[in-house]
Amino acid sequence: MAAPHIFIDHPRAVGESYTQHAGFALRFAGQLAMAAGAAAVHAVCPALFDHSASARVKRLHAQLCDDPARGEAYLSRVA
């Protein structure tokens, strides 16, 4: 029995297997969590992590959009 399309269509669209995509997405989520933590600390004490969250988000955005297949898939959803 083949895997349901909900698990394979999007990973294929960005040139990955389900497992590769899951790994990328989990690493991406971890980086977002770190950015959120830095932003939360910055909210309490503005002298700390004054550029950490925004710099991490910019790097993640570049990582997402610099890959041609991933960038097209992403931009087609947010446009």
C-alpha positions in Angstrom: 0.0 0.0 0.0 1.4 3.4 -1.0 1.8 6.2 1.5 -1.0 8.7 1.5 -0.3 11.8 -0.7 -0.4 14.1 2.4 2.9 12.6 3.4 4.7 12.6 0.1 3.4 15.3 -2.2 5.1 18.3 -0.5 8.4 16.6 0.2 8.6 15.6 -3.5 7.8 19.1 -4.6 11.0 20.3 -2.8 13.1 17.3 -4.0 13.2 15.3 -0.8 12.0 12.1 0.7 9.6 12.1 3.6 12.4 11.4 6.0 14.7 14.1 4.6 11.9 16.6 4.8 11.0 15.7 8.3 14.7 16.1 9.3 14.8 19.5 7.7 11.5 20.6 9.2 12.6 19.5 12.7 15.9 21.3 12.5 14.1 24.4 11.2 11.7 24.2 14.1 14.5 23.9 16.6 16.1 27.0 15.1 12.8 28.9 15.4 12.5 27.8 19.0 15.9 29.2 19.8 15.0 32.4 18.1 11.8 32.6 20.2 13.8 31.9 23.4 16.2 34.7 22.5 13.3 37.1 21.8 11.6 36.2 25.1 14.8 36.9 27.0 15.2 40.1 25.1 11.7 41.2 26.0 12.6 41.0 29.7 16.1 42.4 29.4 16.6 44.4 26.2 20.4 44.5 26.6 20.5 40.7 26.0 20.2 39.1 22.6 19.5 42.5 20.9 20.0 41.0 17.4 20.0 37.3 18.0 16.4 36.5 17.1 16.2 38.7 14.0 19.5 37.4 12.7 18.5 33.8 13.1 15.2 34.4 11.4 17.0 36.2 8.5 19.3 33.2 8.2 16.4 30.8 8.2 14.6 32.8 5.6 17.7 32.8 3.3 18.1 29.1 3.8 14.4 28.5 2.8 14.5 30.7 -0.2 18.0 30.1 -1.5 17.2 26.5 -2.5 15.4 26.8 -5.9 12.9 24.0 -5.3 12.2 24.9 -1.7 12.0 28.6 -2.5 9.5 28.1 -5.3 7.4 25.9 -3.1 7.5 28.4 -0.3 6.9 31.5 -2.4 4.0 29.9 -4.2 2.2 29.4 -0.8 2.8 32.9 0.6 2.2 34.8 -2.6 
